[in-house]
Each structure stands twice: as structure tokens, then as C-alpha cells.
Amino acid sequence: MTFNELNLAAPLLKALQDEGYTNPTPIQEQAIPIILNKKDLLGCAQTGTGKTAAFALPMLQLLSELPKEGHRNIKALVLTPTRELAIQIAESFAAYGKHLAIKNTVIFGGVPQGAQVAEIRRGVDILIATPGRLLDLMQQGIVNLSHISLFVLDEADRMLDMGFIHDVKKVVQKLPLHRQNLFFSATMPPEIQKLADIILVKAEKVEVTPVSSTAETIDQSIYFVDKKDKRNLLTHLLKGKDVTSALVFTRTKHGADKVVINLGKDGIKAEAIHGNKSQTARQRALNNFKTGQIKVLIATDIAARGIDIEAISHIINYELPEVPETYVHRIGRTGRAMATGTAFSFCDEDELDLLKQIEKLTRIKIPVVTGHPYPSSMSGIVKINLPKGKDVVLRPDAQVHPRPSRPKQAGGGSRGKRW
């Protein structure tokens, strides 16, 4: 199927052609007709599936069909959890709607509100917002949601993780009763399902991949390494010719800054993005990464779903996340829009339980990389010598079962143990 078969307006098709897009992704193919028919939608899709275009394109078309008015009132609201994601959604609306007379703006915290307020007062059709700044401007009487006809809640489960669910409910209470709702979430825990039941009316469901699965286009592998050697292993991998751009995840803000310093000592330029950085610093680091001025970006999980860059060749989990679903979101930053990608994960002895939880969630055994220069000394790694000089390294969490003993065979010893 091509975009031409989805009944999109000519200005949208021209914008897609300008962007080099011809074929919709599965979620776009399924969601766009539903939204154009003005039905509520529940979209369950992992990151990197083309979700933003799935709602932005039909929203732009529906808004372009509305009667023109003297002053632009906010007719569509997109609520999203992070500043980075809000900015990128706004960029997508601008790109797809560049041949339409529709204006969008984005509001988020962490920066002075003056410029954002000025944009709203000049009039906008689409508002992309994070919950905190939106509620703040609503309370000041600057944002009026009474004209909303389209409401999008994006990354609903991330809203839950970040403690925004109560803020979301406050926003929903201020929306008109008669509106079209689009609800997107990568996973559907009970709290999110309850929220969907509150917001949606006779919604149609689109689920393009199993819940909490990883994209098949991502080549995943695990490196067993001692904590003290993670720095050296990271430097070793980043100097590989295949690594053209790498997003490296740490669990803490301090850890991210420390990795940047250590890489600098090893001759690799990197920048960090996390919650303690100012919005200006975060945006500068993202732009430097996008434009190739740096090839390594170090991030905490605030960026796990807030970075949408097509050309990330490698994701490296310097530390495994404590929540297994976060692993899916992290590695989803590569292998996007059906492209291929690579995800490396480091695992020290203290992280073995985290690895088990990830593999239980994703239902895959992540292949182990052997022969790297910083092998782990953790107990439980067993090396077996096989004929013809081949070796096998058992994972630390592998179960080794000796074969029951039996009488010796005639002409030789027992067959030994089965591994």
C-alpha cells in the first residue's frame, strides 16, 4: 500500500513526497482511515513504528476541512510526557502540514513562558504540550480548551511512569464532552486501561505488535563484563567502524555525566541529556547529535521515548534498566521505521536478575558476545572446551545438568557429562 491509497489530501501527499515517504507503516495504514472517519482510537504500538505520522496526518486533514474563523482557537491538543518528545511532535506537524494553512505550537516547562504565551495569544490550531506547563497556563487563563475537537494522549504508560496520570485527568476534565480521542500507549497495564476506558468512546483498537515486544529489525546482544571494566568496554565498542552514532543509556544523571567525562579522557567527544540539564543544554546536545557534530549521546531514561532520530546506528545499555519495559523503549530508539539497528547491553554480576526480567518480558534469550577484551570474572561463567578448538561460554544464569551416571561402555570410559 502507498499513502496515495489512504485518501489523504493532496497537500499532505506533497509534504510526504518532500520528506521521501511513499509507503505507510502498519500502524499508519490501520490508524489513518479510522481517524479520518472521526472515530476514537486506541493504539497499542511500540516506539519506532511511525506512530506520530499515524495521528498527525489525519488530524491535519480533519482540521483543514473545518470552517475558517477570524481568530485561531486551539482545536487540537496533543498531550505528551517529555519536552523532547513534544518538540519532535511539533516538528512533525510542521513538516506534514507545511502546505496547509494550519498553525501549531509547543509548550513545556523548564524555560520562561513568555515566548510560548505570545504564540498562543497570536492564535494556534494545534497545541502540543507537556502536562505541567499546560496546567500552569490553564490556571493563568492563557490556554482555553473549550474549542478542542481532537485530543491525543501520547505515550500514556510513560505518563504513568512519570507520575503524570493525575495531571492528565485534570486536563481531560476541562475538555469539551463532544470530541474525538486518540489514545496511544506502548504497554497497557491496568491503570492505563482504566484511563483509556474513561477517555475513549466506542474506540477502535489498533495493535501492530505484541505488547512489550522488541522490533525484529534490532540486532540485540549482551556483554558480560565487570562493573570496573564497563568504561573500557564502552570505549572499545565506540571506536568500532560500524558505530556511526550511538545513544548510551545510564540509570542515573550522575552516571551519565561521569561517562561523558571518561569518554572525553579516552578521546571520544560525547554530551549528556538528562533532567538536571537546562532545556537549552538538552536541545543543544540533541541538535549536535542529530547533525553529527557528536556521534555519542549519553542519556538517562527521560530520553528513552523522547528521541526520534532515524540514523541512530547503535543503542548501548551501559547499565540495564530496573524496569524491564524500559529496555524495550530504550532499544526502540534504533531500528525505527523498518530500518535495521543494533543494541548492545552490558551486564555485571549485580544485574543478572534485571537481565532475567528483561528476557522474561520480551520472551527472547539475548545472544551473548564472547571473545571481547574485557570478559567478566563473575562466578558462574563456565567455559567448555569442545573438539576442533571450539569453545562455548555458558551464561551465568544457565542451568547445567550433569547426565545421570551409567556403567562404563565396553572398550572405553563413560561418556561424561552433558552440557
C-alpha positions in Angstrom: 0.0 0.0 0.0 1.1 3.6 -0.7 0.0 6.8 1.0 -2.0 7.6 -2.1 -4.4 4.8 -1.2 -5.3 6.3 2.2 -7.5 9.1 0.9 -5.1 11.8 2.2 -5.4 15.3 0.8 -3.1 16.5 -2.0 -1.1 19.0 0.3 -0.4 16.1 2.7 0.7 13.8 -0.1 3.0 16.5 -1.4 4.6 17.0 2.0 5.1 13.3 2.3 6.8 13.2 -1.1 9.0 16.1 0.0 10.0 14.0 3.1 10.7 11.0 0.9 7.9 8.8 2.3 5.9 6.6 -0.1 4.7 3.6 1.9 2.9 3.8 5.3 4.0 1.7 8.2 1.4 -0.9 9.6 0.1 1.5 12.3 -0.3 4.3 9.8 -2.1 2.0 7.3 -4.6 0.9 10.0 -5.0 4.1 12.1 -5.3 6.8 9.4 -8.6 5.5 7.9 -10.1 5.2 11.4 -9.1 8.7 12.4 -10.4 10.2 9.1 -13.7 8.5 9.8 -13.8 10.6 13.1 -13.7 7.6 15.4 -11.9 7.3 18.7 -8.8 5.2 18.5 -6.8 3.1 21.0 -3.3 2.5 19.5 -1.1 0.0 21.2 2.3 0.2 19.5 5.9 0.1 20.5 8.3 3.0 19.7 9.7 3.5 16.2 6.5 2.3 14.4 5.6 5.6 12.8 3.0 6.5 15.4 3.4 10.3 15.2 2.5 10.4 11.5 -0.3 7.9 12.1 -2.2 10.6 14.1 -0.6 13.8 12.7 -1.6 13.3 9.1 -5.3 12.6 9.5 -5.6 15.3 12.2 -4.1 17.9 9.8 -6.7 16.8 7.2 -9.6 17.0 9.5 -8.6 20.4 10.8 -8.1 21.7 7.2 -11.7 20.8 6.5 -13.1 23.0 9.3 -14.6 26.4 8.5 -12.2 29.3 8.7 -12.6 31.6 11.7 -11.4 35.1 12.4 -9.2 34.3 15.4 -7.5 30.9 15.6 -8.7 28.9 18.6 -7.0 25.8 19.8 -8.9 23.0 18.1 -6.5 20.1 18.7 -4.4 19.1 21.8 -1.6 16.6 21.9 -0.5 15.7 25.4 2.9 14.1 25.7 5.2 13.3 28.7 8.5 14.9 27.8 9.9 18.1 26.4 11.9 16.4 23.8 9.0 14.4 22.5 6.8 17.4 22.5 9.3 19.3 20.4 9.7 16.5 17.9 5.9 16.0 17.5 5.6 19.8 16.8 8.4 19.4 14.1 6.4 16.5 12.5 3.2 18.6 12.4 5.1 21.4 10.8 6.7 19.1 8.2 3.5 17.3 7.2 1.4 20.5 7.3 3.7 22.8 5.5 1.4 23.1 2.5 -1.7 23.7 4.7 -2.8 26.9 6.5 -2.6 25.3 9.9 -0.5 26.6 12.8 0.9 24.6 15.7 3.0 25.5 18.7 4.6 23.6 21.6 4.6 24.4 25.3 6.7 22.7 28.0 8.3 23.6 31.3 11.9 24.3 32.2 12.0 27.6 30.1 10.5 31.0 30.6 6.8 31.0 29.4 6.9 34.4 27.6 7.6 33.2 24.1 5.1 30.4 24.4 2.4 32.7 25.7 3.0 35.1 22.9 2.5 32.3 20.3 -0.8 31.1 21.9 -2.2 34.7 22.0 -1.4 35.1 18.3 -3.6 32.1 17.7 -2.8 28.4 17.0 -4.8 25.5 15.7 -2.8 22.6 17.3 -1.2 22.7 20.7 1.4 20.2 21.7 2.1 20.2 25.4 3.5 18.5 28.5 1.1 18.3 31.4 2.8 20.6 33.9 3.2 23.7 31.7 -0.3 23.1 30.2 -2.0 23.1 33.6 0.0 26.2 34.7 -1.1 28.2 31.6 -4.7 27.0 32.0 -4.7 28.2 35.6 -3.4 31.6 34.4 -6.3 31.8 31.9 -3.9 31.8 29.0 -4.9 28.4 27.5 -8.6 27.8 26.7 -9.5 24.2 25.8 -13.2 24.8 25.1 -12.8 24.6 21.3 -11.0 21.3 21.3 -12.4 18.8 18.8 -9.4 16.5 18.7 -7.5 15.2 21.7 -4.4 13.0 21.6 -2.9 11.3 24.7 0.6 10.1 23.6 2.8 7.6 25.5 0.1 7.0 28.1 2.1 4.4 30.0 5.1 6.8 30.2 2.8 9.3 31.7 2.0 6.8 34.4 5.7 6.0 35.0 6.5 9.7 35.4 3.6 10.4 37.8 1.5 12.5 35.4 -1.7 10.5 35.4 -3.5 12.8 37.9 -2.4 15.8 35.8 -3.8 14.1 32.7 -7.2 13.6 34.4 -7.3 17.3 35.4 -6.8 18.2 31.7 -9.4 15.8 30.5 -12.0 17.3 32.8 -11.6 20.7 31.1 -12.1 19.3 27.6 -15.5 19.5 25.7 -17.6 16.4 26.1 -18.0 16.0 22.3 -14.6 15.4 20.8 -12.5 12.8 19.0 -10.0 11.0 21.2 -6.8 9.3 20.1 -5.0 7.2 22.9 -1.6 5.7 22.3 0.5 3.5 24.7 3.3 1.0 24.2 2.0 -1.1 27.0 -1.4 -1.5 28.7 -1.1 -2.0 32.4 -4.4 -2.0 34.4 -4.1 1.7 35.4 -3.7 2.7 31.7 -6.6 0.5 30.6 -8.8 2.3 33.2 -7.7 5.6 31.9 -8.5 4.6 28.3 -12.0 3.5 29.4 -12.6 6.9 30.9 -11.4 8.9 27.9 -12.4 6.8 24.9 -15.9 6.3 23.5 -16.6 3.2 21.3 -12.9 3.2 20.3 -11.4 1.0 17.6 -8.2 -0.7 18.6 -5.0 -0.9 16.5 -2.3 -3.1 17.8 0.6 -3.6 15.4 3.0 -5.6 17.5 2.6 -7.8 20.7 2.7 -5.8 23.9 6.3 -5.2 25.2 8.0 -6.9 22.2 11.2 -5.7 20.7 11.4 -4.9 17.0 12.7 -7.7 14.8 14.9 -5.3 12.9 17.1 -4.7 16.0 20.1 -7.0 16.5 20.5 -7.5 20.2 23.4 -8.8 22.2 24.7 -8.9 25.8 28.2 -8.4 27.1 29.0 -9.9 30.5 31.5 -7.5 32.0 32.7 -6.5 35.5 31.5 -3.1 36.6 35.0 -1.7 36.7 35.6 -2.6 33.1 32.5 -1.1 31.6 34.2 2.1 30.8 37.0 0.4 28.8 34.5 -1.9 27.0 32.4 1.1 26.0 35.4 3.0 24.6 36.4 -0.2 22.7 33.0 -0.6 21.1 32.6 3.1 20.3 35.8 3.1 18.3 34.5 0.3 16.1 33.9 1.3 12.4 30.3 0.2 12.4 29.3 2.6 15.2 28.3 5.8 13.3 26.1 7.1 16.0 25.4 5.8 19.5 22.9 6.5 22.2 24.2 5.3 25.5 21.9 4.8 28.5 22.8 5.1 32.2 20.5 4.7 35.2 21.4 8.0 36.9 22.1 11.6 36.0 25.5 11.5 37.8 26.4 8.3 35.9 25.6 10.0 32.6 27.9 12.9 33.4 30.6 10.6 34.6 30.5 8.6 31.3 30.9 11.8 29.3 34.0 12.8 31.3 35.5 9.3 31.0 34.9 9.2 27.2 36.5 12.6 26.9 39.6 11.3 28.6 39.6 8.4 26.1 39.4 10.8 23.2 35.7 10.4 22.4 33.5 13.5 22.3 30.1 13.0 23.9 27.4 15.0 25.6 24.7 14.1 28.2 21.0 14.7 28.2 19.0 14.3 31.5 16.7 16.1 33.9 19.3 18.2 35.6 20.3 19.8 32.3 18.6 23.1 31.2 16.3 22.9 28.3 18.7 24.9 26.2 21.6 22.5 27.0 19.4 19.5 26.3 18.3 20.9 23.0 21.8 21.8 22.0 23.0 18.3 22.8 20.2 16.8 20.7 20.9 19.1 17.8 24.7 18.3 17.9 23.8 14.6 17.9 21.3 15.0 15.0 23.7 17.0 12.9 26.7 14.6 13.6 28.8 17.1 15.5 29.0 14.4 18.2 28.4 10.7 17.5 27.8 9.7 21.1 24.9 10.9 23.3 24.6 9.7 26.9 21.1 9.7 28.3 19.0 8.7 31.3 15.6 7.2 30.7 13.9 10.6 30.4 15.1 10.3 26.8 14.1 6.7 26.2 11.0 7.7 24.3 11.8 11.3 23.7 14.4 11.0 21.0 13.3 10.4 17.4 16.3 10.3 15.2 16.3 8.0 12.2 20.0 7.5 11.9 21.0 6.0 15.3 23.1 3.0 14.4 23.6 1.7 18.0 21.9 1.7 21.4 24.2 0.8 24.3 22.8 -0.1 27.7 25.8 0.9 29.8 23.6 -0.1 32.7 20.5 -2.3 32.5 17.2 -0.6 33.5 15.5 -1.5 36.7 12.1 -1.7 34.9 12.1 -4.3 32.1 9.7 -2.4 29.9 12.2 0.4 29.8 14.6 -1.9 27.9 12.1 -2.1 25.1 11.7 1.7 25.0 15.5 2.2 25.1 16.4 -0.1 22.2 13.4 1.2 20.3 15.5 4.3 19.5 17.2 2.3 16.8 15.7 0.1 14.1 13.0 2.7 13.5 10.6 2.8 10.6 11.6 -0.7 9.5 15.3 0.2 9.4 17.9 -2.1 11.0 19.7 -1.3 14.2 22.0 -2.7 16.9 21.6 -2.8 20.6 24.5 -3.8 23.0 23.8 -4.3 26.7 26.4 -4.6 29.5 25.6 -6.9 32.4 27.6 -7.2 35.6 27.1 -9.6 38.4 24.6 -7.3 40.2 22.5 -7.0 37.1 21.8 -10.7 36.4 18.3 -10.5 37.9 17.5 -7.5 35.7 18.6 -9.4 32.6 16.3 -12.3 33.6 13.3 -9.9 34.0 14.0 -8.4 30.5 14.2 -11.7 28.9 11.0 -12.9 30.6 9.2 -9.8 29.4 10.5 -9.9 25.8 10.4 -13.8 25.6 13.8 -14.0 24.0 17.2 -15.1 25.1 19.6 -12.3 24.2 22.7 -13.7 22.5 25.9 -13.4 24.5 29.0 -11.9 22.9 32.2 -13.9 23.7 35.8 -13.1 23.0 35.6 -9.4 23.8 38.7 -7.9 25.5 37.0 -7.4 28.9 35.4 -10.7 29.9 33.6 -10.9 33.2 35.3 -12.6 36.2 31.9 -13.2 37.8 31.2 -16.6 39.2 29.0 -18.8 37.2 30.6 -18.4 33.8 31.7 -21.8 32.6 34.0 -22.3 29.6 33.7 -25.7 27.9 36.4 -27.0 25.5 34.9 -28.8 22.6 36.7 -30.7 19.7 38.4 -28.8 16.9 39.3 -25.9 19.2 35.8 -24.6 19.6 34.7 -23.1 22.9 31.3 -22.4 24.4 30.7 -19.9 27.1 27.6 -20.6 29.3 25.7 -17.7 30.6 26.0 -17.0 34.4 22.3 -17.8 34.7 22.4 -21.0 32.7 21.4 -24.3 34.3 24.0 -27.0 33.9 22.6 -30.5 34.3 25.0 -33.5 34.6 23.9 -36.6 32.8 23.0 -39.4 35.2 25.8 -41.9 35.7 25.8 -45.2 33.9 28.1 -48.2 33.7 31.2 -47.8 31.6 30.9 -48.8 28.0 32.9 -51.7 26.7 36.2 -50.6 25.3 36.3 -47.1 26.9 35.2 -44.8 29.7 31.9 -43.2 30.5 30.6 -40.5 28.1 31.0 -37.9 30.8 28.6 -35.0 31.3 26.1 -33.4 29.0 26.3 -29.6 28.9 
